[in-house]
Amino acid sequence: MDEVTITVRANGPYKVVGPVTIVDPDGREFALPEGKALALCRCGHSRTKPFCDSSHKRVGFTADDCAPRRGLAPKLPDPGRSDGA
């Protein structure tokens, strides 16, 4: 199995490299280009959600997402829990 890497791009989308499946709320899979990287919107303004269309540039999206130093990682919520804990 190939490794999947998600890169947080400065003030831009999430770049996804590797074999992934993206499913909509109804359980239908999006058609994805084979063997290419994907850019997923995180600014909320893309007209092609969940994919990036570069709207982040037009709206001036900024983010300061940086990974914490080793040993300082925050506890992430359990995606199986509905209370967010």
C-alpha positions, -999 to 999 in steps of 0.1 A, spaced: 0 0 0 13 34 -9 18 61 17 -6 91 17 9 125 26 -12 155 34 7 188 33 -7 220 48 2 247 23 8 281 36 -24 302 33 -37 276 8 -52 242 4 -43 208 18 -22 190 -8 -29 152 -8 -5 128 -25 -12 91 -26 -41 68 -31 -72 82 -14 -109 79 -17 -131 110 -11 -167 103 -3 -196 128 -2 -222 129 27 -244 104 7 -216 79 4 -208 85 -32 -172 87 -43 -158 117 -61 -140 109 -94 -104 116 -89 -75 119 -114 -54 88 -111 -18 92 -100 -20 130 -94 -19 151 -63 -51 167 -51 -57 201 -35 -85 202 -10 -101 235 -1 -97 248 35 -107 285 30 -144 276 24 -148 297 -7 -141 272 -35 -168 267 -61 -155 232 -66 -156 219 -30 -141 198 -16 -114 207 -42 -95 239 -43 -101 263 -71 -76 290 -58 -104 311 -43 -81 314 -12 -60 339 -32 -90 360 -42 -104 362 -6 -70 367 11 -72 335 32 -46 333 59 -37 306 83 -9 300 107 -10 262 109 23 248 120 30 214 135 39 216 172 74 207 183 79 171 193 63 161 226 39 191 224 13 177 201 -23 185 212 -47 158 219 -69 153 189 -106 145 192 -117 109 187 -136 110 153 -158 82 165 -172 103 194 -201 127 188 -192 149 218 -159 161 202 -138 147 231 
